[in-house]
């Protein structure tokens, strides 16, 4: 019997579940015609705040712009250092460099892939010796799991820095009774279609509790406008969230809790089936991941051979990330903690991700697990 193709992320299955509601939401926008900053944007922002507990939720154009707007609101400038992990997507450091500041790369924990506070301390000490002004820290809630904020927050506070949480992959996760969106000075997330909470195009959001910061960001995302849109009081950008995307996201947010439960069930099944043959993900005690990716390590194996075997079996995979940022052409001249990030380098050699979404059927997952076991045993 020929197996039906296994999807790495099954967006059509989710769409089928909510198609009637999404279609109706789109038709409402088409009927009122307020395509930019229509009523659904405000409704979505209110729903986001109700979901995560943030005082202010600000919809914006994408996750990268969300990070940029946060840094602009903080007045980031050349000569300042912002510390961030190297094992992440380029956007985390890109926004720092784009504003002329210095991304300072920090190593990660080998078991969670998230920022290592000891490496952060080392980087801070080095930056001081190098004469850089300490601005802030960008944590990354990689693959859906929150960083270790109990360990990171005191370091940030002791140095008088701000904390920006890059929850592009982690929105919806919980860190010891705190939802992402309520930690740090600001949180940024992405609604790229492949994210756990994804739009049908680009989108993002920023979460803040400070009223003044909220007002500044709302001005910045509409060209820095003041009380009148033709009176620009600061240099801003066009960072608005489209009304159509907000309308779609309202319906997707309504089922998000249910999907997070399903993702965690699926992750546990993977752990149970692969824990004796691969290095499976570790989730910190008291935390809930959104499992943006289910990433394992094939230590001691040739990853290319393993992935080729899985491809032959019809199991899609992806590698996040094959090269840490401090090894990439655009970023290799920026400083790194201890002048070496051994954990980031090491995990980049053997990580790979398996299909993960809330609609992964049990028989497909069993087949994936069996195929991975066979590939790793070869």
Secondary structure, DSSP 8 states (H G I E B T S, - for coil): -------SS-HHHHHHHHHHHHHHHHHHHHHH---BS-HHHHHHHHHHHHHH--SEEEEES-HHHHHHHHHHHTT--TTEEEEEESSS-THHHHHHHHTT-EEEEE-B-TTT-SB-HHHHHHHHHHHHHTT-EEEEEEEE-GGG----HHHHHHHHHHTT-EEEEE-TTTTT-EETTEETTSSSSEEEEE--TTSSS--SS--EEEEE--HHHHHHHHHHTBTTB-SSTT-B-S---B---BHHHHHHHHHHHTTHHHHHHHHHHHHHHHHHHHTTTSB-----TTEE---S-EEEE-TTS-HHHHHHHHHHTT--EE-TTSS-GGGSTTTTTS-BGGG--HHHHHHHTTEEEE---TT--HHHHHHHHHHHHHHHH-
